[in-house]
């Protein structure tokens, strides 16, 4: 418990210092061919994306596979990220973009999401990523999608998130050894390694504003931190699942966020970067995306 509180305190201290495709009808699930190539174990195959209802997020199928989770000791700005092998035994689908205000507001209008209307900080709503949502809020959105569609929606595990973010790469970023503010929304006041400095936009930007990774996913680096299902542990716990499932335990006080945000330096938007936060925290830099079962 103390390690979880410490991590939350560290995060608080550190802070102090497209368009979604429309479905044809509410009652019919739309399956949209996007002709993307997904890295597989031996071949690259065209896949489809899935939209289960008019206001549902576009979901991208991700293939099963193995990868090395975490970062090598030589990686700049690494934290508790010990490398270990993980097997993703079953394919799943993950939202192509971070969940937007428009999608969140549709949930509220339909009687879901606890009626919570998060503050947009004056930046606007629409296709901007929703912020100011707790871990429980994110779970309530996934539960609403499940009720509405009859499909199984949830938050991604840490392993599923990193597997999706890496998209077959082993570098700090899915774009390579460094990153620029032409590829993601983060505080570019300083560069990463030999990379250049860039702009500091000081707010979120519409989802899909930057190029996707090899899986066709946008904003896996920056824009908003993304809630995952997992409980926090300093370093990966010895009993952390090797099958891609979430790490859960009794008295889980801290939950894991991934991806970094608009207000963070480039070290925080690495594929392996992870932070803890209290599940009840609402922040202008926290959002989420969801996972859908393919069964």
URNOR-V590997 format. One record per residue. N is the residue number from 1. RES is the residue in one letter. OMEGA is omega in whole degrees, 0 to 359 (NA if undefined). Layout:
n=N res=RES omega=OMEGA
n=N res=RES omega=OMEGA
This chain:
n=1 res=X omega=181
n=2 res=X omega=180
n=3 res=X omega=179
n=4 res=X omega=179
n=5 res=X omega=179
n=6 res=X omega=181
n=7 res=X omega=177
n=8 res=X omega=180
n=9 res=X omega=179
n=10 res=X omega=182
n=11 res=X omega=179
n=12 res=X omega=180
n=13 res=X omega=181
n=14 res=X omega=180
n=15 res=X omega=180
n=16 res=X omega=180
n=17 res=X omega=NA
n=18 res=X omega=178
n=19 res=X omega=181
n=20 res=X omega=182
n=21 res=X omega=182
n=22 res=X omega=175
n=23 res=X omega=184
n=24 res=X omega=181
n=25 res=X omega=183
n=26 res=X omega=188
n=27 res=X omega=184
n=28 res=X omega=177
n=29 res=X omega=180
n=30 res=X omega=175
n=31 res=X omega=190
n=32 res=X omega=178
n=33 res=X omega=181
n=34 res=X omega=173
n=35 res=X omega=177
n=36 res=X omega=177
n=37 res=X omega=182
n=38 res=X omega=176
n=39 res=X omega=177
n=40 res=X omega=183
n=41 res=X omega=181
n=42 res=X omega=182
n=43 res=X omega=177
n=44 res=X omega=189
n=45 res=X omega=176
n=46 res=X omega=182
n=47 res=X omega=176
n=48 res=X omega=169
n=49 res=X omega=189
n=50 res=X omega=172
n=51 res=X omega=188
n=52 res=X omega=177
n=53 res=X omega=186
n=54 res=X omega=182
n=55 res=X omega=181
n=56 res=X omega=178
n=57 res=X omega=175
n=58 res=X omega=185
n=59 res=X omega=181
n=60 res=X omega=177
n=61 res=X omega=179
n=62 res=X omega=183
n=63 res=X omega=171
n=64 res=X omega=179
n=65 res=X omega=177
n=66 res=X omega=175
n=67 res=X omega=175
n=68 res=X omega=180
n=69 res=X omega=181
n=70 res=X omega=184
n=71 res=X omega=176
n=72 res=X omega=182
n=73 res=X omega=181
n=74 res=X omega=185
n=75 res=X omega=181
n=76 res=X omega=172
n=77 res=X omega=181
n=78 res=X omega=178
n=79 res=X omega=178
n=80 res=X omega=191
n=81 res=X omega=182
n=82 res=X omega=182
n=83 res=X omega=176
n=84 res=X omega=182
n=85 res=X omega=179
n=86 res=X omega=176
n=87 res=X omega=174
n=88 res=X omega=191
n=89 res=X omega=183
n=90 res=X omega=174
n=91 res=X omega=176
n=92 res=X omega=176
n=93 res=X omega=179
n=94 res=X omega=184
n=95 res=X omega=184
n=96 res=X omega=180
n=97 res=X omega=169
n=98 res=X omega=180
n=99 res=X omega=186
n=100 res=X omega=173
n=101 res=X omega=181
n=102 res=X omega=180
n=103 res=X omega=177
n=104 res=X omega=182
n=105 res=X omega=177
n=106 res=X omega=177
n=107 res=X omega=180
n=108 res=X omega=180
n=109 res=X omega=181
n=110 res=X omega=178
n=111 res=X omega=181
n=112 res=X omega=176
n=113 res=X omega=177
n=114 res=X omega=181
n=115 res=X omega=184
n=116 res=X omega=177
n=117 res=X omega=183
n=118 res=X omega=180
n=119 res=X omega=179
n=120 res=X omega=177
n=121 res=X omega=181
n=122 res=X omega=181
n=123 res=X omega=183
n=124 res=X omega=183
n=125 res=X omega=176
n=126 res=X omega=184
n=127 res=X omega=170
n=128 res=X omega=179
n=129 res=X omega=178
n=130 res=X omega=177
n=131 res=X omega=180
n=132 res=X omega=179
n=133 res=X omega=178
n=134 res=X omega=175
n=135 res=X omega=179
n=136 res=X omega=176
n=137 res=X omega=180
n=138 res=X omega=178
n=139 res=X omega=181
n=140 res=X omega=177
n=141 res=X omega=178
n=142 res=X omega=179
n=143 res=X omega=177
n=144 res=X omega=178
n=145 res=X omega=180
n=146 res=X omega=179
n=147 res=X omega=185
n=148 res=X omega=188
n=149 res=X omega=185
n=150 res=X omega=177
n=151 res=X omega=183
n=152 res=X omega=177
n=153 res=X omega=181
n=154 res=X omega=171
n=155 res=X omega=176
n=156 res=X omega=168
n=157 res=X omega=175
n=158 res=X omega=182
n=159 res=X omega=178
n=160 res=X omega=180
n=161 res=X omega=183
n=162 res=X omega=176
n=163 res=X omega=179
n=164 res=X omega=181
n=165 res=X omega=181
n=166 res=X omega=178
n=167 res=X omega=177
n=168 res=X omega=181
n=169 res=X omega=178
n=170 res=X omega=181
n=171 res=X omega=180
n=172 res=X omega=181
n=173 res=X omega=179
n=174 res=X omega=178
n=175 res=X omega=180
n=176 res=X omega=185
n=177 res=X omega=178
n=178 res=X omega=184
n=179 res=X omega=177
n=180 res=X omega=179
n=181 res=X omega=169
n=182 res=X omega=182
n=183 res=X omega=184
n=184 res=X omega=180
n=185 res=X omega=178
n=186 res=X omega=177
n=187 res=X omega=183
n=188 res=X omega=181
n=189 res=X omega=175
n=190 res=X omega=178
n=191 res=X omega=175
n=192 res=X omega=181
n=193 res=X omega=179
n=194 res=X omega=181
n=195 res=X omega=183
n=196 res=X omega=167
n=197 res=X omega=181
n=198 res=X omega=184
n=199 res=X omega=172
n=200 res=X omega=187
n=201 res=X omega=175
n=202 res=X omega=176
n=203 res=X omega=176
n=204 res=X omega=175
n=205 res=X omega=179
n=206 res=X omega=179
n=207 res=X omega=180
n=208 res=X omega=181
n=209 res=X omega=185
n=210 res=X omega=182
n=211 res=X omega=178
n=212 res=X omega=172
n=213 res=X omega=185
n=214 res=X omega=175
n=215 res=X omega=182
n=216 res=X omega=182
n=217 res=X omega=182
n=218 res=X omega=171
n=219 res=X omega=172
n=220 res=X omega=172
n=221 res=X omega=173
n=222 res=X omega=185
n=223 res=X omega=171
n=224 res=X omega=168
n=225 res=X omega=184
n=226 res=X omega=178
n=227 res=X omega=169
n=228 res=X omega=183
n=229 res=X omega=195
n=230 res=X omega=165
n=231 res=X omega=178
n=232 res=X omega=169
n=233 res=X omega=172
n=234 res=X omega=192
n=235 res=X omega=179
n=236 res=X omega=183
n=237 res=X omega=180
n=238 res=X omega=180
n=239 res=X omega=177
n=240 res=X omega=183
n=241 res=X omega=176
n=242 res=X omega=183
n=243 res=X omega=179
n=244 res=X omega=179
n=245 res=X omega=181
n=246 res=X omega=175
n=247 res=X omega=181
n=248 res=X omega=174
n=249 res=X omega=179
n=250 res=X omega=179
n=251 res=X omega=180
n=252 res=X omega=182
n=253 res=X omega=182
n=254 res=X omega=176
n=255 res=X omega=186
n=256 res=X omega=171
n=257 res=X omega=183
n=258 res=X omega=167
n=259 res=X omega=183
n=260 res=X omega=186
n=261 res=X omega=180
n=262 res=X omega=185
n=263 res=X omega=186
n=264 res=X omega=179
n=265 res=X omega=189
n=266 res=X omega=178
n=267 res=X omega=181
n=268 res=X omega=180
n=269 res=X omega=175
n=270 res=X omega=180
n=271 res=X omega=183
n=272 res=X omega=186
n=273 res=X omega=182
n=274 res=X omega=176
n=275 res=X omega=177
n=276 res=X omega=174
n=277 res=X omega=174
n=278 res=X omega=183
n=279 res=X omega=181
n=280 res=X omega=183
n=281 res=X omega=171
n=282 res=X omega=184
n=283 res=X omega=178
n=284 res=X omega=177
n=285 res=X omega=182
n=286 res=X omega=174
n=287 res=X omega=181
n=288 res=X omega=165
n=289 res=X omega=186
n=290 res=X omega=177
n=291 res=X omega=178
n=292 res=X omega=175
n=293 res=X omega=177
n=294 res=X omega=181
n=295 res=X omega=NA
